[in-house]
Amino acid sequence: MDRLKDKVAIITGGTHGIGKAIAQAYIDEGTQVVITAPTEDQGQATAEELGPQAAYIKQDAASENDWRNLLDQTMAKFQHLDILVNNAGRAPKVVPITEEPLDDCRR
């Protein structure tokens, strides 16, 4: 299928697990992907592993400034953005959603 061919996607939390698998699937369909994570070493290594259709930009998904930087860098490199997969997340503690503190949800 060509529905993802020549698209540009940002995949937050794209350095491992589900995010990395999504990045690989998109690349297999012809998409340029930007993966993000707050850890530079892992991010660069994952982008290299995924190949030339992948780029890494350091990002803390809870930081508004990092979002601005991510979008600015993506637009400078690719001139457009078609897809956002907001996959980043963390679970500081496992509790029922009704007991999750709002600050933890925002993070």
Long-range contacts (C-beta under 8 A, 24 or more apart in sequence): 1-29, 2-29, 2-30, 3-29, 4-29, 4-30, 4-31, 4-83, 5-29, 5-30, 5-31, 6-30, 6-31, 6-32, 7-31, 7-32, 7-82, 7-83, 8-32, 8-33, 8-34, 8-74, 8-78, 8-80, 8-81, 8-82, 8-83, 9-33, 9-34, 9-81, 9-82, 9-83, 9-84, 9-85, 10-34, 10-36, 10-70, 10-74, 10-81, 10-83, 10-84, 10-85, 11-35, 11-36, 11-85, 11-87, 12-36, 12-37, 12-59, 12-61, 12-84, 12-85, 12-86, 12-87, 12-88, 13-37, 13-61, 13-87, 13-88, 13-89, 14-46, 14-85, 14-87, 15-39, 15-42, 15-43, 15-46, 15-56, 16-42, 16-46, 18-87, 19-85, 19-87, 19-88, 20-46, 20-50, 22-85, 22-87, 23-50, 23-54, 24-50, 26-83, 27-51, 27-53, 27-54, 31-83, 32-78, 34-70, 34-73, 34-74, 34-77, 34-78, 36-61, 36-70, 36-88, 37-88, 59-88, 61-86, 61-88, 61-89, 62-106, 62-107
